[in-house]
Amino acid sequence: MKHIEKIVFVVVLLLVAGLFALVFMGEAETVEPREDVPQLVGLVDLDAYQGLPASTQVQWPEPLPQDEEGRWLYRVFTPPVLYIVDGKFDPRPPKPPQVDPIEDDEPEEPFGVALVELERNRYRLQLKAIYETQLDDIDSAILSFENVYASQSERPTISMTKGKTDENYEFRVDDIEQIERTIRGGLEREHIATITDLRTGKTIALSDREDLFEEGVTLVFESTIDFGQNATVNEVGQTFEMNGATYTVSEINLEGSSAQVVKESGDLDTPKIETLTLQSPGSSVTPASQASPTPAPQPASSTGPNDFNSLFN
């Protein structure tokens, strides 16, 4: 038995020794280099620094939004393109300082005038009403004319019929015409009287729907510097002196109730041009006549003999 035990012990000892020899003396496993890791080429002196080629596949993270305290948050590899703004790091460049514009010591010279009146001269006669004495017979109708510039001793209205002449007011009624048109689904009538102005010999057409204006216009300008100064202009190109400057009316716009004015002064290097709009309230174009308001046109109606005679009293 003792010999068998010795034999078994020796066999076990040999197996253990062979196992250790296989582990420590076998060939090492070959490790292949990774493709994404740059490799050093040649011999490298460990005491010297040799840079590696930069990788083009690196993705730098963008800075995160600001935190609750107003600071920008960065990761480890955030590119160092940073600015110090008000003592804090900021990826945005600081705003350039604002330079206040140089104020002119001398204030700009005011234009100095305002347009306060713009008047068109109405023709001296206006057709205001038609009175039919016979049904559907416009030729026998009585025409009522407004005497626009009537004095206190003159009649404000003049009644005439077709073919009659008024020597006092110097006009003759040549014809009367009635025009019917449909406007917004309703029938409207317009009467047009043709008269001869005996003062000028001209033939004039007057409508009971709109006033007739003569040529020309009257503009009144007032100083905005020296109150109380004013000037009247009647045509384009006319000039006036005010506030030590010369003003010239270069354009008149009746529809826009405005006038373009050129200012020339020794204090100005170049003429100054402004468009002045009518400043007075109310209608954009004021009739020149100061007569009492004209009553609205009366609708055509049939009247008897007594009514006919009352129109001339």
ChimeraX attribute file (.defattr): number of C-alpha atoms within 10 A of each C-alpha:
attribute: neighborCount
match mode: 1-to-1
recipient: residues
	/A:1	6
	/A:2	6
	/A:3	8
	/A:4	9
	/A:5	10
	/A:6	10
	/A:7	12
	/A:8	11
	/A:9	11
	/A:10	11
	/A:11	12
	/A:12	11
	/A:13	11
	/A:14	11
	/A:15	11
	/A:16	10
	/A:17	11
	/A:18	11
	/A:19	10
	/A:20	11
	/A:21	11
	/A:22	10
	/A:23	9
	/A:24	9
	/A:25	8
	/A:26	9
	/A:27	8
	/A:28	7
	/A:29	6
	/A:30	6
	/A:31	6
	/A:32	6
	/A:33	9
	/A:34	8
	/A:35	7
	/A:36	8
	/A:37	8
	/A:38	12
	/A:39	11
	/A:40	10
	/A:41	6
	/A:42	6
	/A:43	6
	/A:44	10
	/A:45	8
	/A:46	7
	/A:47	6
	/A:48	6
	/A:49	8
	/A:50	10
	/A:51	6
	/A:52	9
	/A:53	8
	/A:54	8
	/A:55	10
	/A:56	6
	/A:57	7
	/A:58	7
	/A:59	9
	/A:60	11
	/A:61	12
	/A:62	13
	/A:63	14
	/A:64	11
	/A:65	11
	/A:66	12
	/A:67	9
	/A:68	7
	/A:69	6
	/A:70	10
	/A:71	13
	/A:72	15
	/A:73	14
	/A:74	15
	/A:75	11
	/A:76	7
	/A:77	10
	/A:78	14
	/A:79	13
	/A:80	8
	/A:81	10
	/A:82	13
	/A:83	14
	/A:84	12
	/A:85	13
	/A:86	8
	/A:87	7
	/A:88	11
	/A:89	14
	/A:90	19
	/A:91	15
	/A:92	11
	/A:93	11
	/A:94	11
	/A:95	7
	/A:96	6
	/A:97	6
	/A:98	6
	/A:99	6
	/A:100	6
	/A:101	6
	/A:102	6
	/A:103	7
	/A:104	7
	/A:105	6
	/A:106	6
	/A:107	7
	/A:108	8
	/A:109	8
	/A:110	8
	/A:111	19
	/A:112	17
	/A:113	22
	/A:114	20
	/A:115	22
	/A:116	17
	/A:117	22
	/A:118	29
	/A:119	19
	/A:120	20
	/A:121	16
	/A:122	20
	/A:123	17
	/A:124	16
	/A:125	24
	/A:126	24
	/A:127	25
	/A:128	22
	/A:129	21
	/A:130	25
	/A:131	21
	/A:132	20
	/A:133	20
	/A:134	14
	/A:135	12
	/A:136	12
	/A:137	9
	/A:138	20
	/A:139	16
	/A:140	16
	/A:141	21
	/A:142	20
	/A:143	22
	/A:144	22
	/A:145	21
	/A:146	19
	/A:147	20
	/A:148	20
	/A:149	17
	/A:150	17
	/A:151	10
	/A:152	8
	/A:153	6
	/A:154	11
	/A:155	12
	/A:156	16
	/A:157	17
	/A:158	18
	/A:159	16
	/A:160	18
	/A:161	19
	/A:162	19
	/A:163	13
	/A:164	13
	/A:165	17
	/A:166	13
	/A:167	9
	/A:168	6
	/A:169	15
	/A:170	13
	/A:171	21
	/A:172	20
	/A:173	20
	/A:174	17
	/A:175	17
	/A:176	23
	/A:177	12
	/A:178	12
	/A:179	9
	/A:180	10
	/A:181	11
	/A:182	9
	/A:183	9
	/A:184	7
	/A:185	7
	/A:186	7
	/A:187	9
	/A:188	11
	/A:189	15
	/A:190	14
	/A:191	20
	/A:192	18
	/A:193	21
	/A:194	18
	/A:195	23
	/A:196	18
	/A:197	16
	/A:198	15
	/A:199	9
	/A:200	9
	/A:201	11
	/A:202	10
	/A:203	15
	/A:204	16
	/A:205	15
	/A:206	21
	/A:207	19
	/A:208	21
	/A:209	14
	/A:210	11
	/A:211	14
	/A:212	19
	/A:213	15
	/A:214	10
	/A:215	9
	/A:216	12
	/A:217	19
	/A:218	16
	/A:219	20
	/A:220	16
	/A:221	21
	/A:222	19
	/A:223	18
	/A:224	15
	/A:225	13
	/A:226	12
	/A:227	9
	/A:228	8
	/A:229	13
	/A:230	18
	/A:231	15
	/A:232	15
	/A:233	17
	/A:234	15
	/A:235	15
	/A:236	16
	/A:237	14
	/A:238	12
	/A:239	18
	/A:240	14
	/A:241	13
	/A:242	19
	/A:243	15
	/A:244	11
	/A:245	15
	/A:246	15
	/A:247	24
	/A:248	18
	/A:249	21
	/A:250	16
	/A:251	15
	/A:252	20
	/A:253	12
	/A:254	14
	/A:255	8
	/A:256	11
	/A:257	19
	/A:258	21
	/A:259	21
	/A:260	16
	/A:261	24
	/A:262	18
	/A:263	21
	/A:264	19
	/A:265	14
	/A:266	10
	/A:267	10
	/A:268	12
	/A:269	8
	/A:270	10
	/A:271	13
	/A:272	13
	/A:273	16
	/A:274	11
	/A:275	17
	/A:276	17
	/A:277	18
	/A:278	22
	/A:279	14
	/A:280	14
	/A:281	8
	/A:282	8
	/A:283	10
	/A:284	18
	/A:285	18
	/A:286	17
	/A:287	16
	/A:288	16
	/A:289	16
	/A:290	10
	/A:291	14
	/A:292	9
	/A:293	7
	/A:294	13
	/A:295	9
	/A:296	9
	/A:297	13
	/A:298	11
	/A:299	11
	/A:300	17
	/A:301	13
	/A:302	14
	/A:303	13
	/A:304	10
	/A:305	8
	/A:306	8
	/A:307	11
	/A:308	15
	/A:309	9
	/A:310	8
	/A:311	13
	/A:312	9
	/A:313	5
